[in-house]
Amino acid sequence: MSILSSVISAECSICGHTNARLVFSGPDRLMNLPGTFHFVRCCYCGTLYQWPRLPWQQLQRYYEGDYDSYVTALNDEKSLLRRLTRRIYTVKMRRFVEQFCSSGVLLDIGCGTGVFLEEMQMSRKWQLYGVEPTLSAATYVRERFSIPVINERVESAFLPDETFDVVTMWNVFEHLENPRLALQKIHRSLKTEGILIIAVPNYESLSRVIFGKYWCGWDLPRHLFVFPRAVLIWLLNQNGFRVLDSRCFIGSYALFNHSLSFLQQDLQGLAKILLQVTRKIVRSYVGRFGFYPFQRLVEFTGLASIAVWVFQKTEV
């Protein structure tokens, strides 16, 4: 069937069923690279996924240039304010991890240029490793931090059995071509009762309801999947993990701004001018301060754009 039909034939790699409904079609709103892409929803399990999706050889170009995950080391940041802002973000991540495991061997999958690994290295309590498919980013982490990085996608990378105390994927799981295979490999690589931490776009977020197809959590064509809460728990349970915790505490302000900018792209006339003014206010120091109570509220209620999940390895 045509992608423009309401029901299409599209194989869901989560449950294997082939009937799906078109949710929406859209461009690359983050990098403004060419192409129109489509999100569909599996009629059986409810997973939302991109269809058809680009093969990795073509998809790589959508990660080049100024992509958000490829920033310089914290200590190389020239702006003091930005350095402090970034450090607050990474300290939150480290403290969250250390609530569940205080030290040990940690693997960060999709480590980018090592933003999280740099923070963990500064704590001096961890033996660190990374997996990163982009060569320039993997090389940067190896040379800048002397941390071993496997330059492959996790689906094809060799992960040694029962080696890691913690595996993290910060805004990475939604990018994977085969999430089920990745979970199977991670399960084998974790020690008994090891911890898996996954940060993913929160389908139940208030921003998704407000912004619809302009919600930054879709991020076509880089996000291959968006998982409703029930689907994510079911998938992890199926692959030998149980839920320990779920919280929202990172990225709310920045992602709200991204969603505003995506909405602005399609507005015209007075509406576009009003949104431009709104964005300037939100991005100002006063606006950020005023936004903070709302940010804390949506995070506390679990309605922020990113949800961070903690799972523990169990027997399959």
C-alpha positions in Angstrom: 0.0 0.0 0.0 1.0 3.6 -0.5 2.6 5.4 2.5 -0.2 8.0 2.1 -2.9 5.4 3.0 -4.2 5.4 6.5 -3.2 1.7 7.0 0.0 0.4 5.4 2.1 -2.7 5.3 5.2 -2.0 7.4 7.0 -4.6 9.5 7.3 -3.7 13.2 10.7 -5.0 14.4 9.4 -4.9 18.0 6.6 -7.4 17.7 6.9 -8.6 14.0 3.4 -7.6 12.9 3.0 -5.8 9.5 0.0 -3.6 9.8 0.6 0.0 10.8 -1.2 3.4 10.6 0.4 6.5 9.3 0.8 9.1 12.2 2.4 12.0 10.3 5.0 12.9 7.7 7.6 15.6 8.0 11.0 17.0 7.1 14.3 17.1 9.1 13.4 20.0 11.3 16.6 20.0 13.4 19.3 20.0 10.7 17.2 21.1 7.8 18.6 18.5 5.5 16.5 17.3 2.5 13.9 14.6 2.6 10.4 13.8 3.8 10.0 11.0 6.4 7.1 9.1 8.0 6.2 7.9 11.4 3.7 5.0 11.7 2.2 3.2 14.6 2.0 -0.6 14.9 -1.6 -1.7 14.9 -0.7 -4.6 17.3 1.8 -3.4 19.9 1.5 0.3 19.6 5.2 1.0 18.8 5.7 4.2 16.8 8.5 3.8 14.2 9.9 5.5 11.1 8.9 3.7 7.9 10.5 3.3 5.5 13.8 4.1 7.4 17.0 5.0 5.8 19.9 2.5 5.7 22.8 3.6 8.0 24.9 4.5 5.0 22.4 7.2 4.1 21.4 8.1 7.6 24.9 9.0 8.7 24.8 12.3 6.9 22.0 13.4 9.2 24.4 13.2 12.2 27.1 15.3 10.7 27.9 19.0 11.2 26.4 20.7 14.3 24.4 17.8 15.6 23.7 18.3 19.4 25.5 15.1 20.6 28.9 16.1 19.1 30.1 19.0 21.3 33.6 19.6 22.7 34.8 18.5 26.1 33.6 20.5 29.1 37.0 21.9 29.9 37.3 23.0 26.2 34.1 25.1 26.4 35.0 28.8 26.0 31.9 30.2 27.6 31.9 30.1 31.4 28.1 30.2 31.6 27.7 27.4 29.1 30.4 25.4 30.9 28.5 25.8 34.2 25.2 24.9 32.5 26.6 21.8 30.9 28.2 20.7 34.2 24.9 21.0 36.1 23.4 18.7 33.4 26.1 16.0 33.6 26.3 16.1 37.4 22.6 15.3 37.5 23.2 12.3 35.3 26.2 11.0 37.4 24.3 11.4 40.6 21.3 9.6 39.2 23.5 6.6 38.1 25.3 6.5 41.4 22.0 6.1 43.3 21.8 2.6 41.8 25.5 1.7 41.5 28.2 3.8 43.2 31.2 2.5 41.3 32.4 -0.2 38.9 32.7 -0.8 35.2 30.4 1.3 33.0 29.7 1.2 29.3 28.0 4.2 27.6 26.4 3.3 24.3 26.2 6.1 21.8 28.7 8.1 23.8 29.1 10.8 21.2 32.0 13.0 22.1 32.1 11.8 25.6 30.0 14.4 27.5 28.7 11.9 30.0 32.0 9.9 30.1 33.9 13.0 30.9 31.8 13.6 34.0 32.1 10.0 35.1 35.9 10.1 34.6 36.1 13.2 36.9 34.6 11.2 39.7 37.5 8.7 39.5 35.2 5.8 40.6 34.6 4.1 37.3 36.3 2.0 34.7 34.9 3.5 31.5 34.1 2.3 28.0 32.1 3.6 25.1 30.4 2.6 21.9 30.0 5.2 19.1 29.2 4.6 15.4 30.5 8.0 14.2 34.3 7.8 13.6 35.2 11.4 14.4 33.3 11.3 17.7 34.8 8.0 18.8 38.3 9.2 17.9 37.7 12.4 19.9 36.8 10.4 23.1 39.8 8.1 22.7 42.3 10.9 22.2 40.8 13.5 24.6 39.9 11.2 27.5 41.9 8.0 26.8 38.7 6.0 27.2 38.4 2.9 25.0 35.6 3.3 22.4 34.2 0.7 20.0 33.6 2.5 16.7 30.5 0.5 15.6 26.8 0.4 16.1 25.9 -1.5 19.2 24.0 -4.1 17.1 27.3 -5.2 15.4 29.7 -4.4 18.2 31.3 -7.2 20.3 30.4 -6.8 24.0 32.1 -9.2 26.4 29.9 -11.4 28.6 29.1 -10.4 32.2 31.6 -7.5 32.2 29.7 -4.3 33.1 28.1 -3.1 36.3 26.2 -0.4 34.4 25.2 0.2 30.8 23.8 3.6 29.8 22.1 4.9 26.7 21.4 8.6 27.0 18.9 9.5 24.2 20.3 6.6 22.1 17.7 3.8 22.3 15.3 5.6 19.9 18.1 5.7 17.3 18.8 2.0 17.2 18.0 0.0 14.1 17.3 -3.2 16.1 16.4 -2.4 19.7 15.6 -6.0 20.6 19.0 -7.3 19.4 20.7 -4.5 21.3 18.9 -5.5 24.5 19.9 -9.1 24.1 23.6 -8.1 23.7 23.4 -5.7 26.7 21.8 -8.4 28.8 24.7 -10.8 28.2 27.3 -8.1 28.8 25.9 -7.1 32.2 27.0 -8.7 35.4 24.3 -10.4 37.6 21.8 -7.8 38.7 23.6 -5.2 36.6 21.9 -1.9 35.8 20.7 -0.6 32.5 19.8 3.1 32.3 17.9 4.4 29.2 16.8 8.0 28.5 14.2 8.1 25.8 11.7 10.6 24.3 8.6 10.5 26.6 5.6 9.8 24.4 3.3 10.6 27.4 4.9 14.1 27.7 2.9 17.3 27.8 4.9 18.8 25.0 4.0 15.9 22.7 0.3 16.7 23.3 0.8 20.4 22.9 3.1 20.4 19.8 1.9 17.3 18.0 4.1 16.7 14.9 6.3 19.6 15.9 7.4 17.9 19.2 11.1 17.6 19.3 10.9 13.9 20.4 10.1 12.8 16.9 13.4 14.2 15.4 12.9 12.7 11.9 14.9 11.0 10.4 17.3 10.3 13.3 14.7 8.8 15.7 13.7 5.4 14.3 11.4 4.6 17.3 9.3 6.3 19.9 8.1 4.0 22.6 4.9 4.5 24.7 5.5 3.7 28.3 3.7 0.3 28.3 5.6 -0.8 25.1 9.0 0.0 26.6 8.3 -1.9 29.8 7.0 -4.9 27.9 10.0 -4.9 25.5 12.5 -4.7 28.4 10.6 -7.4 30.4 10.7 -9.7 27.3 14.5 -9.3 27.2 15.4 -10.0 30.8 15.0 -6.7 32.6 12.8 -5.4 35.4 11.9 -1.8 36.1 13.5 -0.2 39.1 12.7 3.5 38.6 11.6 6.1 36.1 12.1 9.9 36.4 12.2 13.1 34.4 15.1 15.4 35.2 17.1 16.3 32.1 16.6 18.4 29.0 13.2 20.0 29.6 14.0 23.6 28.9 16.2 23.0 25.9 13.7 20.6 24.3 10.8 23.0 24.9 12.8 25.6 22.9 13.4 23.0 20.1 9.7 22.3 19.9 8.9 26.0 19.7 11.5 26.5 16.9 10.0 23.5 14.9 6.5 25.0 15.2 7.9 28.4 14.0 9.2 26.9 10.8 5.6 26.4 9.4 4.0 29.6 10.7 3.4 32.7 8.6 2.7 36.4 9.1 1.7 37.6 12.6 1.7 34.2 14.1 5.3 33.7 13.2 6.3 37.1 14.6 4.5 36.5 17.9 6.2 33.1 18.3 9.6 34.7 17.5 9.0 37.2 20.3 7.9 34.4 22.6 11.0 32.4 21.9 13.2 35.4 22.7 11.4 35.9 26.0 11.7 32.2 26.9 15.4 32.1 26.0 16.2 35.2 28.1 17.5 35.0 31.7 14.1 36.3 33.0 12.2 33.9 30.8 14.3 30.9 31.9 13.8 31.8 35.5 10.1 32.2 34.9 9.9 28.9 33.1 11.6 27.0 35.9 8.5 26.3 38.1 6.7 24.9 35.1 9.7 22.8 34.2 9.9 21.4 37.7 6.1 20.6 37.7 6.2 18.7 34.4 9.3 16.8 35.6 7.8 15.9 38.9 4.6 14.6 37.3 6.5 12.6 34.7 5.3 14.7 31.8 8.6 16.1 30.5 9.9 15.4 27.1 12.6 12.9 28.2 12.0 10.0 30.6 15.0 8.2 32.2 14.4 4.6 33.0 16.3 2.3 35.3 16.2 -1.5 34.7 17.9 -4.3 36.4 19.1 -7.5 34.8 17.1 -10.6 35.6 17.2 -14.1 34.2 15.5 -14.5 30.8 
